[in-house]
């Protein structure tokens, strides 16, 4: 009996060891848990602006080319090259080229040349002509009369022969508003203006002291009719030329007038001034008769 107990112990130990080993092998391996971490929200990164390095341009010492000189284009009006700097002037009733020349410190010849005029008496109301610079004087709304600058030789006004000039003088009589009314007013002023003796260098009125008065003035179309009462005595070549010049410059003062029928003391003035004795009693003056 003691032998059976002796064998049982080692066998039992062996069984226990094997059993333990099996238990160790059969034990399931622990399950690994994989934790997935949430991906972090990406940060928005704003890129800083890149500052560009200023470019320094090289200094090139190149001279600026000179601009070509500009030449003013001449103003040409109706085929006439108007002088540079001349301004427009609208011819007004009563204007003459001589009076316009006075206003602009010019001369009749200069205005004729600058405006390509063949005749100084060819201007008309509302016509555009050109004059140099700005006016230095002008019609102030009063009538003018024609007097004689003795020995002036055409320097101050219109040459009329015997070395004299016809010049204008502004009166204190207002414009009448019509051609006939203005001419009558001019004649009234002329016939009543008294001047000194006929001395060279003086302003003289050949009608001074002649005892003439205006009876009537009227305009019919382009012809003016003038009637003067009194007697006009002619005294010599130079004095007669002065009388005729003052009378005709007054009658043709306005460009609307192209012919003038003038009676003085009941006698035709053209017949009176004619030395040939062949002038008819119905003869009329025209602008050709102007000095």
TIGUTI-153910 format. One record per residue (C-alpha): residue number from 0; residue in three letters; chain; x negated, y, z. Coordinates in steps of 0.1 Angstrom, whole numbers. Layout:
! residues N
NUM,ALA,A,X,Y,Z
...
***
This chain:
! residues 291
0,UNK,A,0,0,0
1,UNK,A,-28,23,7
2,UNK,A,-41,19,-29
3,UNK,A,-8,32,-45
4,UNK,A,-10,64,-24
5,UNK,A,-46,68,-34
6,UNK,A,-38,68,-72
7,UNK,A,-7,89,-69
8,UNK,A,-26,120,-56
9,UNK,A,-49,124,-86
10,UNK,A,-21,117,-110
11,UNK,A,1,141,-94
12,UNK,A,-26,168,-94
13,UNK,A,-31,162,-131
14,UNK,A,6,165,-138
15,UNK,A,8,197,-118
16,UNK,A,-21,212,-137
17,UNK,A,-7,202,-170
18,UNK,A,27,215,-161
19,UNK,A,12,248,-150
20,UNK,A,-6,251,-182
21,UNK,A,25,245,-202
22,UNK,A,44,271,-182
23,UNK,A,17,296,-189
24,UNK,A,18,288,-227
25,UNK,A,57,289,-229
26,UNK,A,60,322,-212
27,UNK,A,71,347,-239
28,UNK,A,47,375,-246
29,UNK,A,60,408,-235
30,UNK,A,77,429,-263
31,UNK,A,58,460,-271
32,UNK,A,80,491,-273
33,UNK,A,68,516,-299
34,UNK,A,78,551,-290
35,UNK,A,83,574,-320
36,UNK,A,77,609,-310
37,UNK,A,97,636,-329
38,UNK,A,76,656,-353
39,UNK,A,72,691,-340
40,UNK,A,89,719,-360
41,UNK,A,62,734,-382
42,UNK,A,54,770,-374
43,UNK,A,59,796,-401
44,UNK,A,26,812,-407
45,UNK,A,26,846,-425
46,UNK,A,-5,851,-444
47,UNK,A,-21,884,-437
48,UNK,A,-25,906,-468
49,UNK,A,-58,905,-483
50,UNK,A,-73,940,-485
51,UNK,A,-90,945,-518
52,UNK,A,-122,963,-517
53,UNK,A,-118,996,-536
54,UNK,A,-137,996,-568
55,UNK,A,-160,1026,-572
56,UNK,A,-159,1037,-607
57,UNK,A,-192,1049,-621
58,UNK,A,-195,1086,-627
59,UNK,A,-200,1093,-664
60,UNK,A,-211,1128,-671
61,UNK,A,-193,1131,-705
62,UNK,A,-184,1166,-716
63,UNK,A,-147,1173,-725
64,UNK,A,-145,1180,-761
65,UNK,A,-134,1216,-769
66,UNK,A,-98,1220,-781
67,UNK,A,-95,1232,-816
68,UNK,A,-85,1269,-819
69,UNK,A,-49,1275,-826
70,UNK,A,-40,1298,-854
71,UNK,A,-6,1315,-852
72,UNK,A,17,1306,-881
73,UNK,A,26,1339,-898
74,UNK,A,63,1347,-897
75,UNK,A,77,1350,-932
76,UNK,A,111,1366,-937
77,UNK,A,126,1368,-972
78,UNK,A,92,1363,-986
79,UNK,A,76,1390,-965
80,UNK,A,48,1381,-941
81,UNK,A,57,1400,-909
82,UNK,A,26,1413,-890
83,UNK,A,18,1394,-858
84,UNK,A,34,1410,-826
85,UNK,A,61,1429,-845
86,UNK,A,96,1427,-830
87,UNK,A,131,1427,-845
88,UNK,A,150,1460,-848
89,UNK,A,186,1463,-860
90,UNK,A,192,1494,-881
91,UNK,A,218,1516,-864
92,UNK,A,241,1542,-880
93,UNK,A,221,1573,-886
94,UNK,A,187,1555,-886
95,UNK,A,160,1565,-911
96,UNK,A,127,1547,-915
97,UNK,A,110,1579,-903
98,UNK,A,131,1580,-871
99,UNK,A,124,1543,-864
100,UNK,A,87,1549,-870
101,UNK,A,88,1577,-844
102,UNK,A,105,1554,-819
103,UNK,A,77,1528,-823
104,UNK,A,47,1552,-825
105,UNK,A,43,1540,-861
106,UNK,A,46,1556,-895
107,UNK,A,69,1553,-925
108,UNK,A,41,1538,-946
109,UNK,A,33,1512,-919
110,UNK,A,69,1501,-917
111,UNK,A,73,1500,-954
112,UNK,A,42,1478,-958
113,UNK,A,50,1456,-928
114,UNK,A,86,1450,-940
115,UNK,A,77,1448,-978
116,UNK,A,101,1477,-985
117,UNK,A,98,1494,-1019
118,UNK,A,118,1524,-1009
119,UNK,A,118,1541,-975
120,UNK,A,155,1550,-980
121,UNK,A,167,1515,-988
122,UNK,A,175,1504,-952
123,UNK,A,211,1499,-943
124,UNK,A,231,1496,-911
125,UNK,A,228,1462,-893
126,UNK,A,198,1453,-914
127,UNK,A,170,1435,-895
128,UNK,A,136,1451,-899
129,UNK,A,104,1447,-878
130,UNK,A,84,1472,-859
131,UNK,A,52,1471,-839
132,UNK,A,53,1468,-801
133,UNK,A,80,1483,-779
134,UNK,A,100,1514,-786
135,UNK,A,86,1546,-770
136,UNK,A,117,1566,-776
137,UNK,A,151,1563,-790
138,UNK,A,184,1579,-799
139,UNK,A,199,1589,-766
140,UNK,A,234,1594,-781
141,UNK,A,229,1630,-792
142,UNK,A,227,1645,-826
143,UNK,A,194,1654,-843
144,UNK,A,185,1681,-867
145,UNK,A,157,1685,-892
146,UNK,A,133,1713,-887
147,UNK,A,100,1722,-905
148,UNK,A,65,1717,-891
149,UNK,A,46,1744,-910
150,UNK,A,12,1733,-924
151,UNK,A,16,1698,-908
152,UNK,A,8,1681,-942
153,UNK,A,31,1651,-934
154,UNK,A,12,1642,-902
155,UNK,A,42,1645,-878
156,UNK,A,71,1639,-903
157,UNK,A,82,1636,-939
158,UNK,A,60,1657,-962
159,UNK,A,82,1682,-982
160,UNK,A,57,1702,-1002
161,UNK,A,37,1733,-996
162,UNK,A,18,1714,-969
163,UNK,A,48,1712,-945
164,UNK,A,66,1683,-928
165,UNK,A,103,1677,-919
166,UNK,A,106,1666,-883
167,UNK,A,136,1657,-861
168,UNK,A,146,1674,-830
169,UNK,A,172,1660,-806
170,UNK,A,200,1684,-797
171,UNK,A,224,1684,-767
172,UNK,A,254,1677,-789
173,UNK,A,268,1642,-784
174,UNK,A,274,1619,-814
175,UNK,A,308,1624,-829
176,UNK,A,314,1587,-836
177,UNK,A,318,1589,-874
178,UNK,A,294,1597,-903
179,UNK,A,313,1628,-914
180,UNK,A,317,1640,-879
181,UNK,A,280,1635,-871
182,UNK,A,269,1653,-903
183,UNK,A,292,1682,-896
184,UNK,A,278,1684,-860
185,UNK,A,242,1683,-874
186,UNK,A,250,1711,-898
187,UNK,A,266,1732,-871
188,UNK,A,235,1728,-850
189,UNK,A,212,1735,-878
190,UNK,A,229,1766,-890
191,UNK,A,231,1780,-854
192,UNK,A,195,1772,-844
193,UNK,A,173,1803,-843
194,UNK,A,135,1799,-845
195,UNK,A,106,1823,-847
196,UNK,A,86,1836,-876
197,UNK,A,73,1816,-905
198,UNK,A,39,1809,-889
199,UNK,A,17,1780,-896
200,UNK,A,16,1755,-867
201,UNK,A,51,1764,-856
202,UNK,A,84,1745,-858
203,UNK,A,105,1765,-881
204,UNK,A,141,1765,-893
205,UNK,A,146,1778,-928
206,UNK,A,183,1783,-921
207,UNK,A,177,1806,-891
208,UNK,A,196,1839,-895
209,UNK,A,212,1829,-928
210,UNK,A,248,1836,-915
211,UNK,A,262,1803,-929
212,UNK,A,290,1783,-913
213,UNK,A,305,1748,-920
214,UNK,A,339,1748,-936
215,UNK,A,344,1711,-941
216,UNK,A,327,1677,-943
217,UNK,A,343,1645,-954
218,UNK,A,331,1610,-965
219,UNK,A,347,1593,-995
220,UNK,A,332,1558,-1000
221,UNK,A,295,1564,-1004
222,UNK,A,298,1601,-1013
223,UNK,A,298,1629,-988
224,UNK,A,314,1663,-995
225,UNK,A,301,1693,-977
226,UNK,A,315,1729,-979
227,UNK,A,295,1758,-964
228,UNK,A,307,1793,-962
229,UNK,A,284,1823,-967
230,UNK,A,258,1834,-992
231,UNK,A,224,1817,-995
232,UNK,A,197,1837,-1011
233,UNK,A,166,1819,-1024
234,UNK,A,133,1837,-1018
235,UNK,A,105,1816,-1032
236,UNK,A,92,1781,-1040
237,UNK,A,80,1771,-1005
238,UNK,A,110,1785,-987
239,UNK,A,135,1771,-1012
240,UNK,A,118,1737,-1008
241,UNK,A,123,1739,-970
242,UNK,A,160,1748,-973
243,UNK,A,167,1720,-998
244,UNK,A,148,1695,-977
245,UNK,A,166,1703,-945
246,UNK,A,200,1703,-963
247,UNK,A,195,1670,-981
248,UNK,A,179,1652,-951
249,UNK,A,210,1661,-931
250,UNK,A,234,1651,-958
251,UNK,A,216,1617,-964
252,UNK,A,208,1611,-927
253,UNK,A,231,1580,-927
254,UNK,A,223,1551,-950
255,UNK,A,260,1548,-959
256,UNK,A,257,1580,-980
257,UNK,A,243,1576,-1015
258,UNK,A,255,1607,-1032
259,UNK,A,263,1642,-1019
260,UNK,A,284,1670,-1034
261,UNK,A,275,1702,-1016
262,UNK,A,291,1736,-1021
263,UNK,A,275,1768,-1006
264,UNK,A,296,1800,-1009
265,UNK,A,317,1784,-1036
266,UNK,A,287,1774,-1057
267,UNK,A,273,1740,-1064
268,UNK,A,241,1736,-1043
269,UNK,A,223,1715,-1068
270,UNK,A,230,1741,-1095
271,UNK,A,218,1768,-1070
272,UNK,A,185,1751,-1064
273,UNK,A,179,1742,-1100
274,UNK,A,154,1765,-1117
275,UNK,A,161,1752,-1153
276,UNK,A,196,1768,-1154
277,UNK,A,210,1736,-1171
278,UNK,A,225,1719,-1141
279,UNK,A,263,1714,-1145
280,UNK,A,287,1727,-1118
281,UNK,A,298,1692,-1108
282,UNK,A,263,1678,-1103
283,UNK,A,257,1657,-1072
284,UNK,A,226,1650,-1052
285,UNK,A,214,1614,-1049
286,UNK,A,187,1598,-1027
287,UNK,A,162,1603,-1056
288,UNK,A,164,1641,-1048
289,UNK,A,151,1635,-1012
290,UNK,A,116,1648,-1006
***
